[in-house]
Amino acid sequence: MRNSGRQDSSTRQGTGGLTGMATVLVLVVATSSGLWWFTRDRGTEKSANILLHTVARGNFELNVTERGEVEAFDVTEVRSLVKANNTTGNAILRIVPEGTVVEKGDFLVELDASALQAQRTTQKIAVNGAKALEVEARNLYDTAVIAKREYLEGTYLQERQTIESEVFVAEENVSRAKEYYTYSKKLAAKGYVNELQLEADRFAVEKAKKDLETAKTKLHVLDEFTKPKMLSTLESDILISEAKWESSKNSHELELEKLAELDDQIAKCTIVAPQAGIVKYAHTMSGRGDQEFVVEEGTIVRERQTIIRLPNADSMRVNLTVNESLIQYVKPGLSAVISPVGMGDRLLRGHVEKVNQYAEPTGWRQANVKEYKAFVSIDEPVADLRHGMTASVTIRCAQVRDALQVPVQAMYPHGDKLYAFIYDDGNWEAREVAAGPAND
């Protein structure tokens, strides 16, 4: 039991473990009151019910012994990386037995991938369809590019050459018509050609000129209007077909990414060990102490849910709690002896790694009991040591050579001072004493 006496802080610090035992204090007070009554009424007669202790010097050791749980501070959590995709999760098909020692890359868990396989088949069809659309769009683009080249290097040149030929013929016709008209005028002056024939020759000249102008206009329209309009249309076809081709390529790439993601998800249904360790199932307990998530074949695993923990056997420590009356003696670096339950009399060496600064949260039943977490590292790796084992830890907090020692029951607190009753030559005498720490 712990102390709830009336000592102030200076007295509690001086008495150490003395103030941590309420039962001892009650006994001391009762013994002292009874002793006062006994000595008052019966003198100095020694009572057979009073226990005496001969004060002696010896080597003093202050040890704190607590029970805790063995854990690995280097623990790798193996989670399901398979996406839920609007489902509750994936079932476990196969799993390595708990406690198996595995190396990096060894098989751990196989999750059900049948739904993903069905999605992959559908996605493969979508990939092939997207590829067909991409090829079709590519052909349309190539056709549009060829059409532009065909017009510039073929159709346009042919039309221009045809019109140029028409211009050439029209120019030749104008020249001949003029010459013939000039000749006809000379004949008409001599009376060989009548006025009607002369008028016909003049009309032929005018008609040839009109034909020449028409040919030149056709050439002008071809260069200034028809060619730009056709080029604009053909270039527009190229841009549209190129955009459709690019869209088809993006769609195909997107479908390929979905297929690759499905392949990745299917691959993640087979989980291997990321590092060497000992397999420990990641069961989850509910608030009432029931098992909420049990790792076994057939269990549905959610996305990102931990399935297995792989503690590193070379990084073991003991997680324990120390009462507030003793936590002042527990310091990082102190040596400790660990006795794992189930390993017989085997003792392991260790040291205090860390002591939490704040007390652990407690329930309403232990509202007045404050305990602090302490972590004791195990210095040497042990193959038989398992994560979750119970172990008794003895921390060597202090050692004093040739110390004057008395039982804590012989100390009597009064006010802010401590007293011990000395029996000397038939008389009792209360003497003030200064106390150091106390052990068990």
C-alpha positions as CSV (number, residue, x, y, z in Angstrom):
1,M,0.0,0.0,0.0
2,R,1.0,3.6,-0.6
3,N,1.4,6.4,1.9
4,S,-1.3,9.0,2.6
5,G,0.3,10.4,5.7
6,R,0.7,14.1,6.8
7,Q,4.3,14.6,5.9
8,D,5.3,17.7,4.0
9,S,7.4,17.5,0.8
10,S,10.8,17.8,2.5
11,T,10.0,14.9,4.8
12,R,8.7,12.7,2.0
13,Q,11.8,13.4,-0.1
14,G,14.0,12.4,2.8
15,T,12.2,9.3,3.7
16,G,11.9,8.0,0.2
17,G,10.2,4.5,0.3
18,L,9.2,5.1,3.9
19,T,6.4,7.4,2.8
20,G,5.2,5.0,0.3
21,M,3.8,2.5,2.8
22,A,0.6,3.7,4.6
23,T,0.3,0.4,6.4
24,V,3.8,0.8,7.9
25,L,2.9,4.3,9.1
26,V,-0.3,3.2,10.7
27,L,1.5,0.4,12.5
28,V,4.2,2.7,13.7
29,V,1.7,5.2,15.1
30,A,-0.2,2.5,16.8
31,T,3.0,1.0,18.2
32,S,4.1,4.4,19.4
33,S,0.8,5.1,21.1
34,G,0.7,1.7,22.7
35,L,4.4,2.1,23.7
36,W,3.6,5.5,25.4
37,W,0.7,3.9,27.3
38,F,2.8,0.8,28.2
39,T,5.8,2.9,29.5
40,R,3.5,5.2,31.4
41,D,1.6,2.5,33.2
42,R,4.1,-0.2,33.5
43,G,7.4,1.6,33.7
44,T,10.3,0.3,31.8
45,E,9.3,-3.3,31.8
46,K,10.1,-4.8,28.4
47,S,7.0,-6.2,26.7
48,A,7.3,-9.6,24.9
49,N,5.0,-8.2,22.1
50,I,7.5,-5.5,21.0
51,L,9.9,-6.5,18.2
52,L,13.4,-5.2,18.5
53,H,16.0,-4.8,15.8
54,T,19.7,-4.4,16.2
55,V,20.9,-1.5,14.0
56,A,23.8,-2.5,11.7
57,R,25.7,-1.3,8.7
58,G,25.7,-3.0,5.4
59,N,25.6,-2.4,1.6
60,F,22.2,-0.9,0.7
61,E,20.4,-1.5,-2.6
62,L,17.3,0.3,-3.9
63,N,15.6,-1.7,-6.6
64,V,12.3,-1.1,-8.3
65,T,10.6,-4.2,-9.6
66,E,7.6,-4.0,-11.9
67,R,5.9,-6.2,-14.5
68,G,5.6,-5.1,-18.1
69,E,5.1,-6.3,-21.7
70,V,7.9,-7.1,-24.1
71,E,7.6,-5.2,-27.3
72,A,9.7,-4.3,-30.3
73,F,10.3,-0.6,-30.8
74,D,11.2,-1.3,-34.4
75,V,7.9,-2.7,-35.8
76,T,7.0,-2.7,-39.4
77,E,3.2,-2.7,-40.0
78,V,2.0,-4.6,-43.1
79,R,-1.1,-3.0,-44.5
80,S,-3.5,-3.8,-47.3
81,L,-2.8,-1.4,-50.1
82,V,-5.6,-2.6,-52.3
83,K,-8.2,0.2,-52.9
84,A,-11.7,-0.4,-51.7
85,N,-13.4,0.9,-55.0
86,N,-16.8,1.2,-53.2
87,T,-16.5,-2.2,-51.6
88,T,-16.1,-3.3,-48.0
89,G,-12.7,-4.7,-48.8
90,N,-10.9,-7.9,-49.8
91,A,-11.0,-11.3,-48.2
92,I,-7.9,-13.0,-47.0
93,L,-7.4,-16.2,-49.0
94,R,-4.1,-17.4,-47.5
95,I,-1.9,-16.1,-44.7
96,V,1.3,-17.2,-43.2
97,P,0.9,-18.7,-39.6
98,E,1.5,-16.4,-36.7
99,G,4.9,-16.6,-35.2
100,T,6.6,-17.6,-38.5
101,V,10.1,-16.1,-38.9
102,V,10.3,-14.5,-42.3
103,E,13.0,-12.9,-44.4
104,K,12.6,-9.9,-46.7
105,G,10.5,-10.9,-49.7
106,D,8.9,-14.0,-48.2
107,F,5.2,-14.6,-48.7
108,L,2.8,-13.2,-46.0
109,V,-0.8,-12.7,-47.3
110,E,-2.9,-13.4,-50.4
111,L,-6.0,-11.3,-50.7
112,D,-9.0,-12.2,-53.0
113,A,-8.4,-10.6,-56.4
114,S,-11.3,-12.1,-58.4
115,A,-13.2,-8.9,-58.6
116,L,-10.1,-7.1,-59.8
117,Q,-9.5,-9.8,-62.4
118,A,-13.0,-9.2,-63.8
119,Q,-12.4,-5.5,-63.9
120,R,-9.1,-6.1,-65.7
121,T,-10.9,-8.1,-68.5
122,T,-13.4,-5.3,-69.0
123,Q,-10.6,-2.7,-68.9
124,K,-8.6,-4.7,-71.5
125,I,-11.6,-4.4,-73.9
126,A,-11.7,-0.7,-73.3
127,V,-8.0,-0.4,-74.0
128,N,-8.4,-2.2,-77.4
129,G,-11.4,0.1,-78.3
130,A,-9.5,3.2,-77.4
131,K,-6.5,2.0,-79.5
132,A,-8.8,1.4,-82.5
133,L,-10.2,5.0,-82.2
134,E,-6.6,6.3,-82.0
135,V,-5.6,4.5,-85.1
136,E,-8.7,5.8,-86.9
137,A,-8.0,9.4,-85.8
138,R,-4.4,9.0,-86.9
139,N,-5.5,8.0,-90.4
140,L,-7.8,10.9,-90.6
141,Y,-5.0,13.2,-89.7
142,D,-2.6,11.7,-92.2
143,T,-5.4,12.0,-94.9
144,A,-5.9,15.7,-94.1
145,V,-2.2,16.4,-94.3
146,I,-2.0,14.5,-97.7
147,A,-5.1,16.4,-99.0
148,K,-3.4,19.7,-98.4
149,R,-0.2,18.6,-100.1
150,E,-2.3,17.1,-102.9
151,Y,-4.1,20.4,-103.5
152,L,-0.9,22.5,-103.4
153,E,1.3,20.2,-105.5
154,G,-1.5,18.8,-107.7
155,T,-5.0,20.1,-108.0
156,Y,-4.0,23.8,-107.7
157,L,-1.1,23.5,-110.2
158,Q,-3.3,21.7,-112.7
159,E,-6.1,24.3,-112.5
160,R,-3.6,27.2,-112.8
161,Q,-1.8,25.6,-115.8
162,T,-5.2,25.0,-117.5
163,I,-6.2,28.6,-117.0
164,E,-2.8,29.9,-118.1
165,S,-3.3,27.8,-121.3
166,E,-6.6,29.5,-121.8
167,V,-5.0,32.9,-121.3
168,F,-2.3,32.0,-123.8
169,V,-4.8,30.8,-126.4
170,A,-7.0,33.9,-125.8
171,E,-4.0,36.2,-126.3
172,E,-3.1,34.3,-129.5
173,N,-6.8,34.6,-130.7
174,V,-6.7,38.4,-130.0
175,S,-3.6,38.8,-132.0
176,R,-4.9,36.8,-135.0
177,A,-8.3,38.5,-134.9
178,K,-6.6,41.9,-134.9
179,E,-4.4,41.0,-137.9
180,Y,-7.3,39.5,-139.8
181,Y,-9.4,42.6,-139.0
182,T,-6.6,44.9,-140.3
183,Y,-6.4,42.9,-143.5
184,S,-10.1,43.0,-143.9
185,K,-10.1,46.8,-143.7
186,K,-7.6,47.0,-146.5
187,L,-9.7,44.6,-148.7
188,A,-12.8,46.6,-147.9
189,A,-11.1,49.8,-149.0
190,K,-10.5,48.2,-152.4
191,G,-14.0,46.9,-152.6
192,Y,-13.3,43.2,-152.1
193,V,-15.0,42.9,-148.7
194,N,-18.4,44.3,-147.9
195,E,-19.4,46.2,-144.8
196,L,-21.1,43.3,-143.2
197,Q,-18.0,41.1,-143.5
198,L,-15.8,43.9,-142.0
199,E,-18.2,44.2,-139.1
200,A,-17.9,40.5,-138.4
201,D,-14.2,40.6,-138.3
202,R,-14.3,43.6,-135.9
203,F,-16.7,41.6,-133.7
204,A,-14.2,38.7,-133.7
205,V,-11.6,41.0,-132.3
206,E,-13.8,42.1,-129.5
207,K,-14.8,38.5,-128.7
208,A,-11.2,37.4,-128.5
209,K,-10.5,40.3,-126.1
210,K,-13.4,39.3,-123.9
211,D,-12.1,35.7,-123.9
212,L,-8.7,36.9,-122.8
213,E,-10.2,39.0,-119.9
214,T,-12.3,36.0,-118.8
215,A,-9.2,33.7,-118.7
216,K,-7.2,36.3,-116.8
217,T,-10.1,36.7,-114.3
218,K,-10.3,33.0,-113.8
219,L,-6.5,33.0,-113.0
220,H,-7.0,35.9,-110.6
221,V,-9.9,34.2,-108.8
222,L,-7.9,31.0,-108.5
223,D,-4.9,32.7,-106.9
224,E,-6.7,35.2,-104.7
225,F,-9.8,33.4,-103.6
226,T,-10.0,29.7,-104.5
227,K,-6.5,28.8,-103.3
228,P,-6.8,30.6,-99.8
229,K,-10.3,29.2,-99.3
230,M,-9.1,25.7,-100.0
231,L,-6.0,26.0,-97.9
232,S,-8.1,27.3,-95.0
233,T,-10.5,24.4,-95.3
234,L,-7.7,21.9,-95.6
235,E,-5.7,23.3,-92.7
236,S,-8.9,23.4,-90.6
237,D,-9.4,19.7,-91.4
238,I,-5.8,19.0,-90.3
239,L,-6.2,20.8,-87.0
240,I,-9.5,19.1,-86.3
241,S,-8.2,15.7,-87.1
242,E,-5.0,16.4,-85.1
243,A,-7.1,17.4,-82.1
244,K,-9.2,14.2,-82.4
245,W,-6.1,12.2,-82.8
246,E,-4.6,13.8,-79.6
247,S,-7.8,13.2,-77.8
248,S,-7.8,9.6,-78.9
249,K,-4.2,9.2,-77.8
250,N,-5.0,10.7,-74.3
251,S,-8.0,8.4,-74.0
252,H,-5.9,5.4,-74.9
253,E,-3.2,6.4,-72.4
254,L,-5.8,6.9,-69.7
255,E,-7.3,3.5,-70.4
256,L,-3.7,2.0,-70.3
257,E,-3.1,3.8,-66.9
258,K,-6.3,2.2,-65.6
259,L,-5.2,-1.2,-66.8
260,A,-1.8,-0.7,-65.2
261,E,-3.4,0.4,-62.0
262,L,-5.5,-2.7,-62.0
263,D,-2.4,-4.8,-62.6
264,D,-0.7,-3.0,-59.7
265,Q,-3.7,-3.6,-57.4
266,I,-3.8,-7.3,-58.4
267,A,-0.1,-7.6,-57.7
268,K,-0.7,-5.9,-54.2
269,C,-3.1,-8.7,-53.4
270,T,-0.1,-10.8,-52.8
271,I,1.8,-9.3,-49.9
272,V,5.4,-10.1,-49.1
273,A,7.6,-9.2,-46.2
274,P,9.2,-5.8,-46.5
275,Q,11.9,-6.8,-44.0
276,A,12.9,-9.7,-41.8
277,G,10.9,-10.3,-38.6
278,I,8.5,-12.5,-36.7
279,V,4.8,-12.6,-37.9
280,K,2.3,-11.2,-35.4
281,Y,-1.3,-10.8,-36.4
282,A,-2.8,-7.3,-36.0
283,H,-6.0,-8.3,-34.1
284,T,-8.1,-5.3,-33.1
285,M,-9.9,-5.2,-29.8
286,S,-13.1,-3.2,-29.2
287,G,-13.7,-0.9,-26.3
288,R,-15.5,-3.8,-24.4
289,G,-12.5,-6.1,-24.8
290,D,-14.0,-8.1,-27.6
291,Q,-12.0,-8.9,-30.7
292,E,-13.3,-6.5,-33.4
293,F,-10.9,-7.6,-36.2
294,V,-9.6,-11.1,-36.2
295,V,-6.9,-11.9,-38.7
296,E,-7.7,-15.3,-40.3
297,E,-8.6,-16.7,-43.7
298,G,-11.9,-15.3,-44.9
299,T,-11.7,-12.0,-43.0
300,I,-12.5,-8.9,-45.0
301,V,-9.6,-6.4,-44.9
302,R,-10.3,-2.7,-45.5
303,E,-8.0,-0.4,-47.5
304,R,-5.0,0.7,-45.4
305,Q,-5.9,-1.7,-42.6
306,T,-3.0,-3.3,-40.8
307,I,-2.9,-7.1,-41.2
308,I,0.5,-8.1,-39.8
309,R,3.1,-6.6,-37.6
310,L,6.8,-7.6,-38.1
311,P,8.7,-6.9,-34.9
312,N,12.5,-6.8,-35.2
313,A,13.8,-9.4,-32.7
314,D,17.0,-7.3,-32.4
315,S,15.1,-4.3,-31.1
316,M,13.2,-5.5,-28.0
317,R,12.3,-3.6,-24.9
318,V,9.9,-3.9,-22.0
319,N,7.0,-1.4,-21.6
320,L,6.1,-1.1,-18.0
321,T,4.3,1.3,-15.6
322,V,5.9,2.7,-12.4
323,N,3.9,4.1,-9.4
324,E,4.4,7.8,-8.7
325,S,6.0,7.0,-5.3
326,L,8.9,5.2,-7.1
327,I,9.2,7.1,-10.3
328,Q,11.6,9.6,-8.8
329,Y,14.2,6.9,-8.5
330,V,13.9,5.6,-12.1
331,K,16.2,7.5,-14.4
332,P,17.3,6.8,-18.0
333,G,20.5,4.9,-18.2
334,L,20.0,2.8,-15.0
335,S,20.8,-0.9,-15.4
336,A,18.0,-3.4,-15.1
337,V,17.5,-7.2,-15.0
338,I,14.7,-8.7,-17.1
339,S,13.1,-12.0,-16.3
340,P,10.7,-13.0,-19.1
341,V,7.7,-15.2,-18.0
342,G,7.9,-18.6,-19.6
343,M,11.7,-18.7,-20.0
344,G,12.5,-20.3,-16.6
345,D,15.2,-18.6,-14.5
346,R,16.8,-16.9,-17.5
347,L,17.8,-13.3,-16.8
348,L,18.5,-10.7,-19.4
349,R,20.5,-7.5,-19.1
350,G,19.0,-4.1,-20.0
351,H,18.9,-0.4,-19.2
352,V,16.2,2.2,-18.8
353,E,15.8,3.9,-22.1
354,K,13.1,6.5,-21.4
355,V,10.7,7.6,-18.7
356,N,7.6,9.5,-19.7
357,Q,7.2,13.0,-18.2
358,Y,3.5,12.8,-17.8
359,A,1.3,10.2,-16.0
360,E,-0.8,7.7,-17.9
361,P,-4.5,8.4,-18.2
362,T,-6.6,6.4,-15.7
363,G,-10.2,5.4,-15.3
364,W,-12.6,6.5,-12.6
365,R,-11.7,3.4,-10.5
366,Q,-8.1,4.5,-10.3
367,A,-8.5,8.2,-10.3
368,N,-6.1,8.7,-7.3
369,V,-3.4,6.3,-8.6
370,K,-0.8,7.9,-10.8
371,E,1.5,5.8,-12.9
372,Y,4.2,6.6,-15.4
373,K,5.4,4.7,-18.5
374,A,9.0,3.6,-18.5
375,F,10.8,1.7,-21.3
376,V,13.6,-0.7,-20.6
377,S,15.7,-1.8,-23.5
378,I,17.1,-5.3,-23.7
379,D,20.8,-5.1,-24.4
380,E,21.3,-8.4,-26.2
381,P,19.1,-9.9,-28.9
382,V,17.3,-13.2,-27.8
383,A,15.9,-15.5,-30.4
384,D,13.2,-17.0,-28.1
385,L,11.9,-13.6,-27.0
386,R,8.5,-12.8,-28.5
387,H,6.6,-9.6,-28.9
388,G,3.8,-9.4,-26.3
389,M,5.5,-11.6,-23.6
390,T,5.2,-10.6,-19.9
391,A,8.4,-9.9,-18.2
392,S,9.4,-8.9,-14.6
393,V,11.9,-6.0,-14.6
394,T,14.2,-5.1,-11.7
395,I,15.7,-1.6,-12.0
396,R,18.8,-1.0,-9.9
397,C,18.1,2.6,-8.8
398,A,20.7,3.2,-6.0
399,Q,23.6,1.5,-4.2
400,V,25.1,2.8,-0.9
401,R,28.1,1.1,0.7
402,D,28.3,0.7,4.4
403,A,25.0,2.3,5.1
404,L,23.3,2.4,8.5
405,Q,20.0,0.5,7.9
406,V,16.8,-0.1,10.0
407,P,13.4,-1.5,9.1
408,V,10.9,1.1,7.9
409,Q,8.5,0.0,10.7
410,A,11.0,1.3,13.2
411,M,10.6,4.9,11.9
412,Y,8.0,7.1,13.5
413,P,7.0,10.4,11.7
414,H,5.9,13.2,14.0
415,G,5.2,16.6,12.4
416,D,8.0,17.2,9.9
417,K,10.5,15.1,11.8
418,L,11.3,11.4,12.0
419,Y,12.0,9.5,15.2
420,A,13.3,6.0,16.2
421,F,12.8,4.5,19.7
422,I,16.0,3.2,21.2
423,Y,15.9,0.6,23.9
424,D,19.0,1.0,26.1
425,D,19.6,-0.5,29.5
426,G,15.9,-1.0,30.2
427,N,14.8,2.5,29.1
428,W,13.1,3.7,25.9
429,E,14.3,6.9,24.3
430,A,12.9,8.6,21.2
431,R,15.7,10.0,19.0
432,E,15.4,12.2,15.9
433,V,16.9,10.7,12.8
434,A,17.5,11.7,9.2
435,A,16.4,9.0,6.7
436,G,17.5,8.2,3.1
437,P,15.7,6.1,0.6
438,A,14.0,2.8,1.4
439,N,13.8,-0.5,-0.4
440,D,11.6,-3.6,-0.1
